[in-house]
Amino acid sequence: MKAEKAMLFSGCVLIVFLAVLIVWQADVLGVSAAKLEEDAREHQEIENGWEVAQDINDDMCAMLFYDKEKDDCTYSIYLSKEGISYGYFFRQGGFDPYMAEGVKGVVFEDKGIALLSMNENQVCRIVTDNEVTEKVIQVDPTEPFVVLLPIDCGEIVMYDAQDNIVTMYDTFTGV
């Protein structure tokens, strides 16, 4: 009787272990929203003293890390997965000169658009117009920014403090 209970217990432990192993290998456990900044800093070796500008929604999180002098920067983008999964998964990151010098738009076909910038152009306003509604997003012209937009936001126009149009460099990723 004792041997049967030991075998049953061993079998249950083995089943739980295999289930955990399968879930781990299937890559269904991502990073929770509360741990995204910590995960990006750890995996990209970003100093704790660096500031961060970020935006997050149900589909995406984009972060732009920069030093106090605003001389150096790096970015991280995490996406959620469709289907059975939890959290966000690292998609891309690193240094991008377009973010340091201007505004970079990273387009993810199913998720949306991430606008990232150290704001050298002093963008103060972002206007989206999808022919149904116009949305105005105010931005601090003295600070780096990250803004997430839906893929169907329509035309995106950015303005500096003198009402000049600021050019965006975009990258289509196609997810």
C-alpha positions in Angstrom: 0.0 0.0 0.0 2.8 2.4 0.9 4.7 1.6 -2.3 1.6 2.4 -4.4 1.2 5.8 -2.7 4.9 6.5 -3.3 4.5 5.6 -7.0 1.4 7.7 -7.3 3.1 10.7 -5.7 6.2 10.2 -7.9 4.0 10.1 -11.0 2.1 13.3 -10.0 5.4 15.1 -9.4 6.7 13.9 -12.8 3.5 15.1 -14.5 3.8 18.5 -12.9 7.5 18.8 -13.8 6.8 17.8 -17.4 3.9 20.3 -17.6 6.1 23.1 -16.3 8.8 22.1 -18.8 6.4 22.1 -21.7 5.0 25.6 -20.7 8.6 26.9 -20.4 9.6 25.5 -23.8 6.4 26.7 -25.5 7.4 30.3 -24.6 4.0 31.2 -23.2 5.3 33.0 -20.1 6.4 36.5 -20.7 7.3 39.4 -18.5 4.5 41.1 -16.4 3.8 44.7 -17.0 5.2 45.6 -13.6 8.6 44.0 -14.4 9.2 45.3 -17.9 11.6 48.1 -17.0 13.6 45.8 -14.7 13.7 43.1 -17.4 15.0 45.5 -20.1 17.6 47.0 -17.8 18.9 43.5 -16.8 18.9 41.9 -20.3 20.3 45.0 -22.2 22.6 46.0 -19.4 21.2 49.4 -18.9 22.5 51.4 -16.0 20.1 52.1 -13.1 21.0 55.8 -13.2 19.5 56.2 -16.7 16.1 57.8 -17.0 13.2 56.1 -18.9 10.4 57.4 -21.1 7.8 54.7 -21.7 4.3 53.9 -22.9 2.3 50.7 -22.5 -1.0 49.2 -23.7 -2.4 45.7 -24.0 -0.4 44.9 -27.1 2.9 46.7 -26.7 5.4 48.4 -24.3 8.0 50.7 -25.7 10.8 52.2 -23.5 13.5 54.7 -24.3 16.4 54.8 -21.8 18.8 57.8 -21.7 21.6 59.2 -19.5 21.2 62.4 -17.5 23.0 64.6 -20.1 20.7 63.1 -22.8 23.8 62.2 -24.9 23.2 58.5 -25.1 20.1 56.3 -25.4 18.9 52.8 -26.0 15.4 51.4 -26.5 13.4 48.3 -25.8 10.1 47.1 -27.3 8.0 44.3 -25.9 5.0 42.8 -27.5 2.2 40.6 -26.2 1.5 37.3 -28.1 -1.8 36.2 -29.5 -3.4 33.0 -28.1 -2.4 31.3 -24.9 0.3 33.4 -23.3 1.0 35.7 -20.4 2.8 39.0 -20.3 5.1 40.7 -22.8 7.9 39.3 -24.9 11.1 41.2 -25.9 10.9 42.0 -29.6 13.7 44.5 -30.4 16.0 47.0 -28.8 19.4 48.7 -28.8 20.7 52.0 -30.1 19.1 53.7 -33.1 20.5 57.0 -34.4 17.1 58.1 -35.7 15.8 58.1 -32.1 18.8 60.2 -31.0 18.5 62.7 -33.8 14.8 62.8 -34.7 11.6 60.7 -34.2 11.6 57.0 -35.0 8.3 55.3 -35.8 8.4 51.5 -35.4 5.3 49.9 -37.0 4.1 46.5 -35.9 1.4 45.4 -38.4 -0.9 43.8 -35.8 0.0 45.7 -32.7 0.4 49.4 -33.5 3.0 52.1 -33.9 5.7 53.1 -31.4 7.1 56.7 -31.7 10.4 57.1 -29.9 12.6 60.2 -29.7 15.2 62.0 -27.6 13.3 65.0 -28.9 16.1 67.0 -30.4 13.5 68.5 -32.7 11.5 69.7 -29.7 8.2 68.1 -30.7 5.4 69.5 -28.6 2.4 68.1 -30.4 1.5 64.9 -32.3 -1.7 64.9 -34.4 -3.3 61.7 -35.8 -6.2 61.9 -38.2 -7.9 58.7 -39.6 -10.6 60.7 -41.5 -13.1 60.0 -38.7 -11.5 61.5 -35.7 -8.5 63.7 -35.1 -6.5 63.2 -31.9 -4.0 65.6 -30.5 -1.3 64.4 -28.1 0.7 67.0 -26.2 4.4 66.3 -25.6 7.0 68.1 -23.4 9.3 69.7 -26.0 12.3 69.5 -23.6 12.0 65.8 -22.7 12.5 62.5 -24.6 9.2 60.8 -25.4 7.5 57.5 -26.2 4.0 57.4 -27.6 2.1 54.3 -28.7 -0.6 54.6 -31.4 -3.1 52.2 -32.8 -2.3 50.8 -36.3 -5.4 52.5 -37.6 -4.6 56.0 -36.3 -4.3 57.4 -39.8 -2.0 60.1 -40.8 0.6 61.2 -38.1 1.9 64.8 -38.1 4.2 66.1 -35.5 4.9 69.8 -34.8 7.7 71.6 -32.9 7.1 74.7 -30.7 7.3 77.0 -33.8 4.5 75.0 -35.5 7.0 73.5 -38.0 6.3 69.9 -39.2 8.8 67.3 -37.8 9.8 64.4 -40.0 9.4 60.9 -38.8 11.7 58.0 -39.8 9.6 54.8 -39.8 10.4 51.1 -39.9 7.8 48.5 -40.8 8.4 45.2 -39.0 5.4 43.3 -40.2 4.9 41.2 -37.0 
